[in-house]
C-alpha cells in the first residue's frame, strides 16, 4: 500500500471520531462527573491547653514579637488524613491566643476549628478549608518544614516533628541535621 493510500485510509477511519473533552458537560452519555469520596471526621475540640505540655517552634522573622507552640498531646492524624493540633501563640507582652487547627498534607490546605485565649477555645462553626500561602507565616512553616512530608504528601510522625521543633531543625530536608 502506498503512503498516500495509508494516510487516506487513516483519515477516513478517524473522521467519525469526536474529540473527547473531559470539561465538556453537555448531555453526553460518556461523561462521568468525578466523585469526591473524602469525608472529614467529626472533630472534638479540646476545651483548653496544658502549659506544661507545649513544644515551641521557630518562625523565622527577625522582627517577630511572638512565640509559637503546639500542645504535644494534641498533634494527631485522623482516619480522614487530617493532622490536627492545638496551637498557642504568645506575644512578648504575655497575651495568649490559641487555636485548634488542621492541615491536609498533600493538598496545602488548613482549617481553623476553634479560636481561644489562655482560658478556653470557642468553636468556629462553618469553617472552611483554605489554601496555605507561601511565605513565612506559621502555617507555612508547619506545613512545609515540620508536619507534612512534601515528597509523599503524608504527615510526618509526631516524634520527628517534636524532635525537629526541639532541635530547631527541619524535618523535610535532604540533609540530615539541617538547621533553619
N, C-alpha and C positions, 0 to 999 in steps of 0.2 A: 504494500500500500504506500502511496506517495505521501510525503509530509503534508502537502496541501489537503489531501483527502482525509488524513487523520485529524487535522485541525478542523475541517468542516464537520466531520462526524462528532467531534468533541463539542463544538458549538451547538449543534442540533440537539445533542443529549442534554446539554446544560440549559437550553432555552426554556425548559419547563420548570426549572428550579427557581425558587424565590429566595432572596437573601433573608436570613433569619436575624431579626434584631431583638435581643432579649429585653430591651427597654420599650419595645412596641407593645402597647396594652390594648390594641384593637381586639375586637371579638374574634379570636382565633382559637382553634381547639388545641394548638400545640404550645400555647403559653401557659406556664405554671408559675404562679407567684411564689417567691421564696417564703419559707415558713420560718419564723423566729421561734425556736423552741426553748430558748433560755428562759428560766423562771427564777426570779430573785426570791431568796428565802425570807421568811418572816424574821424581822430584826428585833431583838430585845435590846433596848437602850439601857446602858448602865445608869444607875442613879447618881453616882459620884465617882471620884477617883481617889486613889490612895497616894498621898505624898511620898510615902516610903517605898513605893513601887514604880517610881518614874525613872526612865532612862533618857538622858539628854542626847541630842544630836545637833550637829552644826549645820547652820545655813550660812554659807559664805557671803557675808556682807559686812564690810568694814564699818559701816555706819549703823549697824543693827542695834536696836535698843531692846531686843527680845531674846529670850532663851526658849528653846523648843524641847519638848519632852513627849514620849509615848509611855503610857502605862503598860508595863511588861505583860501583865496577865490579860490585857485586852487584845493583844495582837493575835488574831486568828483568821484562818481562811476557811470559809464555809463551804458546804457542799455545792453551792452555786458558783464557786470560784472567786468570790469577792473576799478580799482581805480587809478586815475591819479592825479599827483601833481607836483608842481614846487618846486624843491629842491635847496637850496642855501648853499654852503659850504664856510666858510670864514676862512682864516688862521690867526694865531696870528699876522702876519705882515701886514694884511689888504688885501691880494689878495682874489678875489672873483671868484668862479666858480659856475655855475648854470646848472641845467639840468631839462628837463621835462620827467618824468618817469611814468611808470605804473606797478602795481602789479596785478597778478592773484591769489587772495586768494584761498586757497584750492589746488592750483597746484604748489605753491612755485616757481613762475616764475616772472621775471621782464623784462622790456623793456625800453630802453632809446630812446626817440623820438627826443630829441634835446639836444645839449650842448651849453653853453654860458659862458659869463663873467658877469660883473656887468652892462653891457650895453644892450645886446640883446642875443637871443637864435638862434642857427643855426640848422635847421632840419638835422637829420641823416637818409637819405633815405636808405631803405633796412635793417633797424634794425630788429633784430630777438629776439624772446623770449629766455631768458636764465635762467638757474636754479639759485636760490638764495643760496649761500653757507651758511653752518652753521658756526657760529663764531661771532666775534664782530664787523663786518663791519656795516655801517649804514643801508643797505638794510635789513640785518638780524634783526636789532632792529625794524625797521619799520614793517616788515612782522610779526615777532613773538610776539612782545610786544605792538605794537600800532595800526597799521592799520587793520590787519587781525585777525579775531576770529578763533583761531586754532581748536576749538571744532566744529564749524559749517561750516568752510571753506568760510564764507562770511565776507565782510568788517564790521568793527565796525562803529558806527555813528560818523560823524566828531566831534560833540561836546564832545563825550567821548575821542576821540583821542587827541583833543587840551587840554582838562582838564587834561589828564594824562601827556601830554608834559609840561604843565604849572606847575603842581604839582610834576614833576619828579617821576611819578608813572607808573605802568604798567597797561594796560587795560586788558590783558589776564593773570589774576592771580586768583587762587582760594580764596585768602584772600583779602578782601576789604582793601584798603589803603596800600597795599604792596609797599614798595619803592625799588628802584634799589640797 
